[in-house]
Amino acid sequence: MSNYLIGIDIGTESSRAILFDENGKVISISSSSYSTYYQQNQYVEQNPNDWWKSVFYNLKEILTNCQIEKEDIIGLGICGQMHAVVPIGKEGNLLSDRVPIWCDKRSDVSDFHDKDLNIITGNQAIPAWTGFKIRWLKNHNQELYNKTYKFLSCKDFINYMLTGEIYSDFSEASGSYLFDIKKNYWSTELCNILEVDYDKLPPIKKSADIIGKIKKSLLKDLNLNKEIKVVCGGGDMMCLLLGSGMIKQGIGCDVTGTAADVSVCSLSPLIDSRIMNLHHVVNDLWVSFGILDSGGGSLQWFKDNFGNEECRKAKEKGISVYEMFDREALSVPPGSEGLLFFPYLNGERTLGTVNSRGVFFGIDITHQKNHFIRAIMEGVAYDLRQSLDIIKEKVNISEFRAIGGGAKSDLWLQIKSSIYNIPIVTLRNFEGGAVGAAILAGIGVKLFKDEKEAVKRMIKKNNKIFPLNSEVVLYKQYYNLYKKLHDEFQKYYVAFSKISKEHVK
């Protein structure tokens, strides 16, 4: 008898559900999208009910279309976009149909920059952390805050809708600025400082712990005849990393989706104001990383605003528009003939500020669309190289892997390998955070002994890309200039922000 697992990945633009066999083969897959709302500057919101409708639709699709005995599906795991704040009432009712998601930057953290709290939290104060979003809600909507029984993350809300159980996991909790990295639980001290009620935070379980089963009331509509065990799951980034095989100290990873980050697995947080730390979904491990909110999102922005012709051609050829972008960027030499891109379309989290903005620097009359496409790819890599340099000061990287949508581009991987000056390993048939969520489910139901066995069975390496010596030398010169300009621009970003706020309602 074969055993099967379901992994669900709730991203920024869409969610998807995948049915895997115990060796990582995809049996059935479904995805669906939802909307994002930009009420005003620095507000980025979604409707949790949209997540649930999308997840439910995807689950029903894979269960209806699969050609297996559904009794053989033994576990389900979920990962979701991190740092959302979902308020639910005592009866489990959703209290708001618009909630701030990970890239919402409305929270003011200016009064925390002088507080030496990173020894407790492992992180500096930034608007992304859920604790500051809860504090903002309390200060601006006291009635809603008072009605809230528990604040849940995206993944935790979907777990509740599936099982009726309320829990969070260590990966989500560690991204709250309310978590004590030494006690490995919520911090009463930080809750008091942020004026967040401790009782409004959910209990924490390990990511592979079983929290319940799919509710009986959902079985008929999902075409199921038995309940499936559900594990606590984890944040999408951490499940992505588990799904890449990042399960021991020294393995690094490049993840390029809407956001992009470079990270390394470590035994404890690497305390440094320039990088961030989150608890891994793998027990007793941490992930230290630098992140860019507009990684692949920068290319998407370019596609949406300037890529109509490429979209048309891609449709005619039956290929992805990003493959068209690769072809155009290949016609431009490394360095984009003097064009630099600073990919801060949604501000910066740590090395700069929320005031940072996107910049094309060095434009002259010879630059065409293909130069801008390649410059975007290089600019994302330059930014991530800054974080990678900091990480490498503290820990040796024995192997570096690439996952996410950006890993589908051979050109972008070659650019990154040469800019990072490090070989990059790719994975065969990588299925994102869903495979990491499915691995957690497999561990929870005892299909796998541990993460090591699960990774060996479900994940396969593909190619290895090496730096090109001629590109390494050239990119080093551009990178050194990029760093100087990055730091010099900061004061102008602040001044520009003050002017623009006066004239933008």
TADA-V168041 format. One record per residue. N is the residue number from 1. RES is the residue in three letters. SS is DSSP state (a for helix, b for strand, c for the rest). PHI is phi in whole degrees, -180 to 180 (NA if undefined). BURIAL is I if it has 24 or more other ideal C-beta (glycine too) atoms within 12 Angstrom, else O. Layout:
n->N res->RES ss->SS phi->PHI burial->BURIAL
n->N res->RES ss->SS phi->PHI burial->BURIAL
This chain:
n->1 res->MET ss->c phi->NA burial->O
n->2 res->SER ss->c phi->-88 burial->O
n->3 res->ASN ss->c phi->-113 burial->I
n->4 res->TYR ss->b phi->-132 burial->I
n->5 res->LEU ss->b phi->-131 burial->I
n->6 res->ILE ss->b phi->-113 burial->I
n->7 res->GLY ss->b phi->-118 burial->I
n->8 res->ILE ss->b phi->-119 burial->I
n->9 res->ASP ss->b phi->-123 burial->I
n->10 res->ILE ss->b phi->-104 burial->I
n->11 res->GLY ss->c phi->-95 burial->I
n->12 res->THR ss->c phi->-74 burial->I
n->13 res->GLU ss->c phi->-104 burial->I
n->14 res->SER ss->b phi->-162 burial->I
n->15 res->SER ss->b phi->-121 burial->I
n->16 res->ARG ss->b phi->-146 burial->I
n->17 res->ALA ss->b phi->-122 burial->I
n->18 res->ILE ss->b phi->-131 burial->I
n->19 res->LEU ss->b phi->-98 burial->I
n->20 res->PHE ss->b phi->-112 burial->I
n->21 res->ASP ss->b phi->-87 burial->I
n->22 res->GLU ss->c phi->-73 burial->I
n->23 res->ASN ss->c phi->-109 burial->I
n->24 res->GLY ss->c phi->88 burial->I
n->25 res->LYS ss->c phi->-74 burial->I
n->26 res->VAL ss->b phi->-78 burial->I
n->27 res->ILE ss->b phi->-97 burial->I
n->28 res->SER ss->b phi->-155 burial->I
n->29 res->ILE ss->b phi->-146 burial->I
n->30 res->SER ss->b phi->-149 burial->I
n->31 res->SER ss->b phi->-140 burial->I
n->32 res->SER ss->b phi->-156 burial->I
n->33 res->SER ss->b phi->-110 burial->O
n->34 res->TYR ss->c phi->-152 burial->I
n->35 res->SER ss->c phi->-97 burial->O
n->36 res->THR ss->c phi->-118 burial->I
n->37 res->TYR ss->b phi->-117 burial->O
n->38 res->TYR ss->c phi->-115 burial->O
n->39 res->GLN ss->c phi->-64 burial->O
n->40 res->GLN ss->c phi->-162 burial->O
n->41 res->ASN ss->c phi->-54 burial->O
n->42 res->GLN ss->c phi->75 burial->I
n->43 res->TYR ss->c phi->-94 burial->I
n->44 res->VAL ss->c phi->-135 burial->I
n->45 res->GLU ss->b phi->-131 burial->I
n->46 res->GLN ss->b phi->-138 burial->I
n->47 res->ASN ss->c phi->-100 burial->I
n->48 res->PRO ss->a phi->-57 burial->I
n->49 res->ASN ss->a phi->-63 burial->I
n->50 res->ASP ss->a phi->-67 burial->I
n->51 res->TRP ss->a phi->-60 burial->I
n->52 res->TRP ss->a phi->-64 burial->I
n->53 res->LYS ss->a phi->-60 burial->I
n->54 res->SER ss->a phi->-66 burial->I
n->55 res->VAL ss->a phi->-63 burial->I
n->56 res->PHE ss->a phi->-63 burial->I
n->57 res->TYR ss->a phi->-59 burial->I
n->58 res->ASN ss->a phi->-63 burial->I
n->59 res->LEU ss->a phi->-60 burial->I
n->60 res->LYS ss->a phi->-62 burial->I
n->61 res->GLU ss->a phi->-63 burial->I
n->62 res->ILE ss->a phi->-70 burial->I
n->63 res->LEU ss->a phi->-76 burial->I
n->64 res->THR ss->a phi->-75 burial->O
n->65 res->ASN ss->a phi->-90 burial->O
n->66 res->CYS ss->c phi->-74 burial->I
n->67 res->GLN ss->c phi->-108 burial->O
n->68 res->ILE ss->c phi->-130 burial->I
n->69 res->GLU ss->c phi->-77 burial->O
n->70 res->LYS ss->a phi->-65 burial->I
n->71 res->GLU ss->a phi->-64 burial->O
n->72 res->ASP ss->a phi->-87 burial->I
n->73 res->ILE ss->b phi->-83 burial->I
n->74 res->ILE ss->b phi->-111 burial->I
n->75 res->GLY ss->b phi->-160 burial->I
n->76 res->LEU ss->b phi->-138 burial->I
n->77 res->GLY ss->b phi->-131 burial->I
n->78 res->ILE ss->b phi->-126 burial->I
n->79 res->CYS ss->b phi->-123 burial->I
n->80 res->GLY ss->b phi->-148 burial->I
n->81 res->GLN ss->c phi->-52 burial->I
n->82 res->MET ss->c phi->-89 burial->I
n->83 res->HIS ss->c phi->71 burial->I
n->84 res->ALA ss->c phi->-82 burial->I
n->85 res->VAL ss->c phi->-124 burial->I
n->86 res->VAL ss->b phi->-113 burial->I
n->87 res->PRO ss->b phi->-87 burial->I
n->88 res->ILE ss->b phi->-122 burial->I
n->89 res->GLY ss->c phi->-85 burial->O
n->90 res->LYS ss->c phi->-59 burial->O
n->91 res->GLU ss->c phi->-88 burial->O
n->92 res->GLY ss->c phi->86 burial->O
n->93 res->ASN ss->c phi->-80 burial->O
n->94 res->LEU ss->b phi->-71 burial->I
n->95 res->LEU ss->c phi->-96 burial->I
n->96 res->SER ss->c phi->-149 burial->I
n->97 res->ASP ss->c phi->-94 burial->O
n->98 res->ARG ss->c phi->-135 burial->I
n->99 res->VAL ss->b phi->-127 burial->I
n->100 res->PRO ss->b phi->-71 burial->I
n->101 res->ILE ss->c phi->-105 burial->I
n->102 res->TRP ss->c phi->-57 burial->I
n->103 res->CYS ss->c phi->-95 burial->I
n->104 res->ASP ss->c phi->-71 burial->I
n->105 res->LYS ss->c phi->-124 burial->I
n->106 res->ARG ss->c phi->-73 burial->I
n->107 res->SER ss->c phi->-67 burial->I
n->108 res->ASP ss->c phi->-92 burial->O
n->109 res->VAL ss->c phi->-117 burial->I
n->110 res->SER ss->a phi->-61 burial->O
n->111 res->ASP ss->a phi->-83 burial->O
n->112 res->PHE ss->a phi->-110 burial->I
n->113 res->HIS ss->c phi->-70 burial->O
n->114 res->ASP ss->c phi->-95 burial->O
n->115 res->LYS ss->c phi->-93 burial->O
n->116 res->ASP ss->c phi->-87 burial->O
n->117 res->LEU ss->c phi->-103 burial->I
n->118 res->ASN ss->a phi->-67 burial->I
n->119 res->ILE ss->a phi->-68 burial->O
n->120 res->ILE ss->a phi->-83 burial->I
n->121 res->THR ss->a phi->-94 burial->I
n->122 res->GLY ss->c phi->81 burial->I
n->123 res->ASN ss->c phi->-145 burial->I
n->124 res->GLN ss->c phi->-84 burial->I
n->125 res->ALA ss->c phi->-75 burial->I
n->126 res->ILE ss->c phi->-140 burial->I
n->127 res->PRO ss->c phi->-63 burial->I
n->128 res->ALA ss->c phi->-66 burial->I
n->129 res->TRP ss->c phi->-63 burial->I
n->130 res->THR ss->a phi->-65 burial->I
n->131 res->GLY ss->a phi->-59 burial->I
n->132 res->PHE ss->a phi->-73 burial->I
n->133 res->LYS ss->a phi->-68 burial->I
n->134 res->ILE ss->a phi->-65 burial->I
n->135 res->ARG ss->a phi->-62 burial->I
n->136 res->TRP ss->a phi->-62 burial->I
n->137 res->LEU ss->a phi->-62 burial->I
n->138 res->LYS ss->a phi->-62 burial->I
n->139 res->ASN ss->a phi->-76 burial->O
n->140 res->HIS ss->a phi->-113 burial->O
n->141 res->ASN ss->c phi->-149 burial->O
n->142 res->GLN ss->a phi->-59 burial->O
n->143 res->GLU ss->a phi->-64 burial->O
n->144 res->LEU ss->a phi->-65 burial->I
n->145 res->TYR ss->a phi->-59 burial->I
n->146 res->ASN ss->a phi->-64 burial->O
n->147 res->LYS ss->a phi->-76 burial->O
n->148 res->THR ss->c phi->-72 burial->I
n->149 res->TYR ss->c phi->-85 burial->I
n->150 res->LYS ss->b phi->-142 burial->I
n->151 res->PHE ss->b phi->-98 burial->I
n->152 res->LEU ss->b phi->-115 burial->I
n->153 res->SER ss->c phi->-83 burial->I
n->154 res->CYS ss->a phi->-56 burial->I
n->155 res->LYS ss->a phi->-62 burial->I
n->156 res->ASP ss->a phi->-66 burial->I
n->157 res->PHE ss->a phi->-65 burial->I
n->158 res->ILE ss->a phi->-67 burial->I
n->159 res->ASN ss->a phi->-58 burial->I
n->160 res->TYR ss->a phi->-64 burial->I
n->161 res->MET ss->a phi->-64 burial->I
n->162 res->LEU ss->a phi->-80 burial->I
n->163 res->THR ss->a phi->-117 burial->I
n->164 res->GLY ss->c phi->83 burial->O
n->165 res->GLU ss->c phi->-102 burial->I
n->166 res->ILE ss->c phi->-114 burial->I
n->167 res->TYR ss->c phi->-149 burial->I
n->168 res->SER ss->b phi->-124 burial->I
n->169 res->ASP ss->b phi->-123 burial->I
n->170 res->PHE ss->a phi->-68 burial->I
n->171 res->SER ss->a phi->-66 burial->I
n->172 res->GLU ss->a phi->-68 burial->I
n->173 res->ALA ss->a phi->-62 burial->I
n->174 res->SER ss->c phi->-70 burial->I
n->175 res->GLY ss->c phi->-100 burial->I
n->176 res->SER ss->c phi->-111 burial->I
n->177 res->TYR ss->c phi->66 burial->I
n->178 res->LEU ss->c phi->-123 burial->I
n->179 res->PHE ss->b phi->-114 burial->I
n->180 res->ASP ss->b phi->-94 burial->I
n->181 res->ILE ss->c phi->-71 burial->I
n->182 res->LYS ss->c phi->-89 burial->O
n->183 res->LYS ss->c phi->-82 burial->O
n->184 res->ASN ss->c phi->60 burial->O
n->185 res->TYR ss->b phi->-162 burial->I
n->186 res->TRP ss->b phi->-56 burial->I
n->187 res->SER ss->c phi->-104 burial->I
n->188 res->THR ss->a phi->-65 burial->O
n->189 res->GLU ss->a phi->-63 burial->O
n->190 res->LEU ss->a phi->-69 burial->I
n->191 res->CYS ss->a phi->-61 burial->I
n->192 res->ASN ss->a phi->-67 burial->O
n->193 res->ILE ss->a phi->-66 burial->I
n->194 res->LEU ss->a phi->-85 burial->I
n->195 res->GLU ss->c phi->59 burial->O
n->196 res->VAL ss->c phi->-109 burial->I
n->197 res->ASP ss->c phi->-69 burial->O
n->198 res->TYR ss->a phi->-56 burial->I
n->199 res->ASP ss->a phi->-67 burial->O
n->200 res->LYS ss->a phi->-86 burial->I
n->201 res->LEU ss->b phi->-98 burial->I
n->202 res->PRO ss->c phi->-75 burial->I
n->203 res->PRO ss->c phi->-63 burial->O
n->204 res->ILE ss->b phi->-109 burial->I
n->205 res->LYS ss->b phi->-125 burial->I
n->206 res->LYS ss->c phi->-68 burial->I
n->207 res->SER ss->c phi->-63 burial->I
n->208 res->ALA ss->c phi->-94 burial->I
n->209 res->ASP ss->c phi->-72 burial->I
n->210 res->ILE ss->b phi->-76 burial->I
n->211 res->ILE ss->b phi->-104 burial->I
n->212 res->GLY ss->b phi->166 burial->I
n->213 res->LYS ss->b phi->-127 burial->I
n->214 res->ILE ss->c phi->-58 burial->I
n->215 res->LYS ss->c phi->-59 burial->O
n->216 res->LYS ss->a phi->-59 burial->O
n->217 res->SER ss->a phi->-66 burial->O
n->218 res->LEU ss->a phi->-96 burial->I
n->219 res->LEU ss->a phi->-61 burial->O
n->220 res->LYS ss->c phi->-62 burial->O
n->221 res->ASP ss->c phi->-67 burial->O
n->222 res->LEU ss->c phi->-93 burial->I
n->223 res->ASN ss->c phi->61 burial->O
n->224 res->LEU ss->c phi->-112 burial->I
n->225 res->ASN ss->c phi->-117 burial->O
n->226 res->LYS ss->c phi->-152 burial->O
n->227 res->GLU ss->c phi->-75 burial->I
n->228 res->ILE ss->c phi->-110 burial->I
n->229 res->LYS ss->b phi->-69 burial->I
n->230 res->VAL ss->b phi->-121 burial->I
n->231 res->VAL ss->b phi->-95 burial->I
n->232 res->CYS ss->c phi->-66 burial->I
n->233 res->GLY ss->c phi->76 burial->I
n->234 res->GLY ss->b phi->-161 burial->I
n->235 res->GLY ss->b phi->-64 burial->I
n->236 res->ASP ss->a phi->-61 burial->I
n->237 res->MET ss->a phi->-63 burial->I
n->238 res->MET ss->a phi->-68 burial->I
n->239 res->CYS ss->a phi->-71 burial->I
n->240 res->LEU ss->a phi->-57 burial->I
n->241 res->LEU ss->a phi->-70 burial->I
n->242 res->LEU ss->a phi->-61 burial->I
n->243 res->GLY ss->a phi->-68 burial->I
n->244 res->SER ss->c phi->-92 burial->I
n->245 res->GLY ss->c phi->89 burial->I
n->246 res->MET ss->c phi->-84 burial->I
n->247 res->ILE ss->c phi->-129 burial->I
n->248 res->LYS ss->c phi->-147 burial->I
n->249 res->GLN ss->c phi->-58 burial->I
n->250 res->GLY ss->c phi->98 burial->I
n->251 res->ILE ss->b phi->-83 burial->I
n->252 res->GLY ss->b phi->-108 burial->I
n->253 res->CYS ss->b phi->-152 burial->I
n->254 res->ASP ss->b phi->-109 burial->I
n->255 res->VAL ss->b phi->-119 burial->I
n->256 res->THR ss->b phi->-123 burial->I
n->257 res->GLY ss->c phi->-121 burial->I
n->258 res->THR ss->c phi->-58 burial->I
n->259 res->ALA ss->c phi->-92 burial->I
n->260 res->ALA ss->b phi->-146 burial->I
n->261 res->ASP ss->b phi->-151 burial->I
n->262 res->VAL ss->b phi->-120 burial->I
n->263 res->SER ss->b phi->-147 burial->I
n->264 res->VAL ss->b phi->-142 burial->I
n->265 res->CYS ss->b phi->-86 burial->I
n->266 res->SER ss->b phi->-142 burial->I
n->267 res->LEU ss->c phi->-79 burial->O
n->268 res->SER ss->c phi->-152 burial->O
n->269 res->PRO ss->c phi->-59 burial->I
n->270 res->LEU ss->c phi->-91 burial->I
n->271 res->ILE ss->c phi->-75 burial->I
n->272 res->ASP ss->c phi->-162 burial->I
n->273 res->SER ss->c phi->-64 burial->O
n->274 res->ARG ss->c phi->-91 burial->I
n->275 res->ILE ss->c phi->-131 burial->I
n->276 res->MET ss->b phi->-124 burial->I
n->277 res->ASN ss->b phi->-136 burial->I
n->278 res->LEU ss->b phi->-134 burial->I
n->279 res->HIS ss->b phi->-67 burial->I
n->280 res->HIS ss->c phi->-73 burial->I
n->281 res->VAL ss->c phi->-78 burial->I
n->282 res->VAL ss->c phi->-88 burial->I
n->283 res->ASN ss->c phi->-56 burial->I
n->284 res->ASP ss->c phi->67 burial->O
n->285 res->LEU ss->c phi->-121 burial->I
n->286 res->TRP ss->b phi->-122 burial->I
n->287 res->VAL ss->b phi->-123 burial->I
n->288 res->SER ss->b phi->-105 burial->I
n->289 res->PHE ss->b phi->-158 burial->I
n->290 res->GLY ss->b phi->-118 burial->I
n->291 res->ILE ss->b phi->-133 burial->I
n->292 res->LEU ss->b phi->-123 burial->I
n->293 res->ASP ss->c phi->-69 burial->I
n->294 res->SER ss->c phi->-117 burial->I
n->295 res->GLY ss->c phi->-84 burial->I
n->296 res->GLY ss->a phi->-61 burial->I
n->297 res->GLY ss->a phi->-62 burial->I
n->298 res->SER ss->a phi->-67 burial->I
n->299 res->LEU ss->a phi->-68 burial->I
n->300 res->GLN ss->a phi->-64 burial->I
n->301 res->TRP ss->a phi->-58 burial->I
n->302 res->PHE ss->a phi->-64 burial->I
n->303 res->LYS ss->a phi->-60 burial->I
n->304 res->ASP ss->a phi->-66 burial->O
n->305 res->ASN ss->a phi->-103 burial->O
n->306 res->PHE ss->a phi->-133 burial->O
n->307 res->GLY ss->c phi->-108 burial->I
n->308 res->ASN ss->a phi->-59 burial->O
n->309 res->GLU ss->a phi->-66 burial->O
n->310 res->GLU ss->a phi->-66 burial->I
n->311 res->CYS ss->a phi->-63 burial->O
n->312 res->ARG ss->a phi->-66 burial->O
n->313 res->LYS ss->a phi->-66 burial->O
n->314 res->ALA ss->a phi->-64 burial->O
n->315 res->LYS ss->a phi->-64 burial->O
n->316 res->GLU ss->a phi->-63 burial->O
n->317 res->LYS ss->a phi->-87 burial->O
n->318 res->GLY ss->c phi->72 burial->O
n->319 res->ILE ss->c phi->-127 burial->O
n->320 res->SER ss->c phi->-73 burial->O
n->321 res->VAL ss->a phi->-62 burial->I
n->322 res->TYR ss->a phi->-72 burial->I
n->323 res->GLU ss->a phi->-68 burial->I
n->324 res->MET ss->a phi->-64 burial->I
n->325 res->PHE ss->a phi->-60 burial->I
n->326 res->ASP ss->a phi->-59 burial->I
n->327 res->ARG ss->a phi->-64 burial->I
n->328 res->GLU ss->a phi->-69 burial->I
n->329 res->ALA ss->a phi->-67 burial->I
n->330 res->LEU ss->a phi->-64 burial->O
n->331 res->SER ss->c phi->-80 burial->O
n->332 res->VAL ss->c phi->-111 burial->I
n->333 res->PRO ss->c phi->-71 burial->O
n->334 res->PRO ss->c phi->-52 burial->I
n->335 res->GLY ss->c phi->94 burial->I
n->336 res->SER ss->c phi->52 burial->I
n->337 res->GLU ss->c phi->50 burial->I
n->338 res->GLY ss->c phi->88 burial->I
n->339 res->LEU ss->c phi->-106 burial->I
n->340 res->LEU ss->b phi->-112 burial->I
n->341 res->PHE ss->b phi->-122 burial->I
n->342 res->PHE ss->b phi->-106 burial->I
n->343 res->PRO ss->c phi->-87 burial->I
n->344 res->TYR ss->c phi->-108 burial->I
n->345 res->LEU ss->c phi->-70 burial->I
n->346 res->ASN ss->c phi->-130 burial->I
n->347 res->GLY ss->c phi->73 burial->I
n->348 res->GLU ss->c phi->-125 burial->I
n->349 res->ARG ss->c phi->-90 burial->I
n->350 res->THR ss->c phi->-129 burial->I
n->351 res->LEU ss->c phi->-70 burial->I
n->352 res->GLY ss->c phi->-127 burial->I
n->353 res->THR ss->c phi->-140 burial->I
n->354 res->VAL ss->c phi->-64 burial->I
n->355 res->ASN ss->c phi->-79 burial->I
n->356 res->SER ss->c phi->-59 burial->I
n->357 res->ARG ss->c phi->-137 burial->I
n->358 res->GLY ss->c phi->-70 burial->I
n->359 res->VAL ss->b phi->-142 burial->I
n->360 res->PHE ss->b phi->-99 burial->I
n->361 res->PHE ss->b phi->-117 burial->I
n->362 res->GLY ss->c phi->99 burial->I
n->363 res->ILE ss->c phi->-63 burial->O
n->364 res->ASP ss->c phi->-132 burial->O
n->365 res->ILE ss->c phi->-69 burial->O
n->366 res->THR ss->c phi->-85 burial->O
n->367 res->HIS ss->c phi->-76 burial->O
n->368 res->GLN ss->c phi->-122 burial->O
n->369 res->LYS ss->a phi->-57 burial->I
n->370 res->ASN ss->a phi->-64 burial->I
n->371 res->HIS ss->a phi->-65 burial->I
n->372 res->PHE ss->a phi->-67 burial->I
n->373 res->ILE ss->a phi->-63 burial->I
n->374 res->ARG ss->a phi->-66 burial->I
n->375 res->ALA ss->a phi->-62 burial->I
n->376 res->ILE ss->a phi->-64 burial->I
n->377 res->MET ss->a phi->-60 burial->I
n->378 res->GLU ss->a phi->-70 burial->I
n->379 res->GLY ss->a phi->-63 burial->I
n->380 res->VAL ss->a phi->-62 burial->I
n->381 res->ALA ss->a phi->-67 burial->I
n->382 res->TYR ss->a phi->-60 burial->I
n->383 res->ASP ss->a phi->-62 burial->I
n->384 res->LEU ss->a phi->-66 burial->I
n->385 res->ARG ss->a phi->-60 burial->I
n->386 res->GLN ss->a phi->-59 burial->I
n->387 res->SER ss->a phi->-70 burial->I
n->388 res->LEU ss->a phi->-62 burial->I
n->389 res->ASP ss->a phi->-61 burial->I
n->390 res->ILE ss->a phi->-66 burial->I
n->391 res->ILE ss->a phi->-61 burial->I
n->392 res->LYS ss->a phi->-71 burial->I
n->393 res->GLU ss->a phi->-68 burial->O
n->394 res->LYS ss->a phi->-112 burial->I
n->395 res->VAL ss->c phi->-151 burial->I
n->396 res->ASN ss->c phi->-78 burial->O
n->397 res->ILE ss->c phi->-103 burial->I
n->398 res->SER ss->c phi->-84 burial->O
n->399 res->GLU ss->b phi->-155 burial->I
n->400 res->PHE ss->b phi->-126 burial->I
n->401 res->ARG ss->b phi->-119 burial->I
n->402 res->ALA ss->b phi->-127 burial->I
n->403 res->ILE ss->b phi->-141 burial->I
n->404 res->GLY ss->c phi->92 burial->I
n->405 res->GLY ss->a phi->-58 burial->I
n->406 res->GLY ss->a phi->-65 burial->I
n->407 res->ALA ss->a phi->-74 burial->I
n->408 res->LYS ss->a phi->-79 burial->I
n->409 res->SER ss->c phi->-97 burial->I
n->410 res->ASP ss->a phi->-61 burial->I
n->411 res->LEU ss->a phi->-64 burial->I
n->412 res->TRP ss->a phi->-64 burial->I
n->413 res->LEU ss->a phi->-64 burial->I
n->414 res->GLN ss->a phi->-66 burial->I
n->415 res->ILE ss->a phi->-59 burial->I
n->416 res->LYS ss->a phi->-65 burial->I
n->417 res->SER ss->a phi->-59 burial->I
n->418 res->SER ss->a phi->-74 burial->I
n->419 res->ILE ss->a phi->-72 burial->I
n->420 res->TYR ss->a phi->-73 burial->I
n->421 res->ASN ss->c phi->57 burial->I
n->422 res->ILE ss->c phi->-152 burial->I
n->423 res->PRO ss->c phi->-67 burial->I
n->424 res->ILE ss->b phi->-125 burial->I
n->425 res->VAL ss->b phi->-97 burial->I
n->426 res->THR ss->b phi->-107 burial->I
n->427 res->LEU ss->b phi->-115 burial->I
n->428 res->ARG ss->c phi->-85 burial->O
n->429 res->ASN ss->c phi->53 burial->I
n->430 res->PHE ss->c phi->-69 burial->I
n->431 res->GLU ss->c phi->-116 burial->I
n->432 res->GLY ss->c phi->68 burial->I
n->433 res->GLY ss->a phi->-64 burial->I
n->434 res->ALA ss->a phi->-61 burial->I
n->435 res->VAL ss->a phi->-69 burial->I
n->436 res->GLY ss->a phi->-65 burial->I
n->437 res->ALA ss->a phi->-65 burial->I
n->438 res->ALA ss->a phi->-67 burial->I
n->439 res->ILE ss->a phi->-60 burial->I
n->440 res->LEU ss->a phi->-60 burial->I
n->441 res->ALA ss->a phi->-63 burial->I
n->442 res->GLY ss->a phi->-64 burial->I
n->443 res->ILE ss->a phi->-69 burial->I
n->444 res->GLY ss->a phi->-62 burial->I
n->445 res->VAL ss->c phi->-93 burial->I
n->446 res->LYS ss->c phi->70 burial->O
n->447 res->LEU ss->c phi->-70 burial->I
n->448 res->PHE ss->c phi->-113 burial->I
n->449 res->LYS ss->c phi->-66 burial->O
n->450 res->ASP ss->c phi->-163 burial->O
n->451 res->GLU ss->a phi->-63 burial->I
n->452 res->LYS ss->a phi->-62 burial->O
n->453 res->GLU ss->a phi->-65 burial->O
n->454 res->ALA ss->a phi->-63 burial->I
n->455 res->VAL ss->a phi->-64 burial->I
n->456 res->LYS ss->a phi->-61 burial->O
n->457 res->ARG ss->a phi->-85 burial->I
n->458 res->MET ss->a phi->-105 burial->I
n->459 res->ILE ss->c phi->-124 burial->I
n->460 res->LYS ss->c phi->-127 burial->O
n->461 res->LYS ss->b phi->-75 burial->O
n->462 res->ASN ss->b phi->-120 burial->O
n->463 res->ASN ss->b phi->-110 burial->O
n->464 res->LYS ss->b phi->-129 burial->O
n->465 res->ILE ss->b phi->-103 burial->I
n->466 res->PHE ss->c phi->-109 burial->O
n->467 res->PRO ss->c phi->-61 burial->I
n->468 res->LEU ss->c phi->-97 burial->O
n->469 res->ASN ss->a phi->-55 burial->O
n->470 res->SER ss->a phi->-65 burial->O
n->471 res->GLU ss->a phi->-73 burial->I
n->472 res->VAL ss->a phi->-57 burial->I
n->473 res->VAL ss->a phi->-63 burial->O
n->474 res->LEU ss->a phi->-66 burial->I
n->475 res->TYR ss->a phi->-65 burial->I
n->476 res->LYS ss->a phi->-62 burial->I
n->477 res->GLN ss->a phi->-65 burial->O
n->478 res->TYR ss->a phi->-65 burial->I
n->479 res->TYR ss->a phi->-64 burial->I
n->480 res->ASN ss->a phi->-62 burial->O
n->481 res->LEU ss->a phi->-68 burial->O
n->482 res->TYR ss->a phi->-57 burial->I
n->483 res->LYS ss->a phi->-62 burial->I
n->484 res->LYS ss->a phi->-64 burial->O
n->485 res->LEU ss->a phi->-66 burial->I
n->486 res->HIS ss->a phi->-54 burial->I
n->487 res->ASP ss->a phi->-70 burial->O
n->488 res->GLU ss->a phi->-68 burial->O
n->489 res->PHE ss->a phi->-66 burial->I
n->490 res->GLN ss->a phi->-57 burial->I
n->491 res->LYS ss->a phi->-67 burial->O
n->492 res->TYR ss->a phi->-77 burial->O
n->493 res->TYR ss->a phi->-60 burial->I
n->494 res->VAL ss->a phi->-64 burial->O
n->495 res->ALA ss->a phi->-63 burial->O
n->496 res->PHE ss->a phi->-64 burial->O
n->497 res->SER ss->a phi->-62 burial->I
n->498 res->LYS ss->a phi->-64 burial->O
n->499 res->ILE ss->a phi->-68 burial->O
n->500 res->SER ss->a phi->-66 burial->O
n->501 res->LYS ss->a phi->-64 burial->O
n->502 res->GLU ss->a phi->-74 burial->O
n->503 res->HIS ss->a phi->-116 burial->O
n->504 res->VAL ss->c phi->-115 burial->O
n->505 res->LYS ss->c phi->-83 burial->O
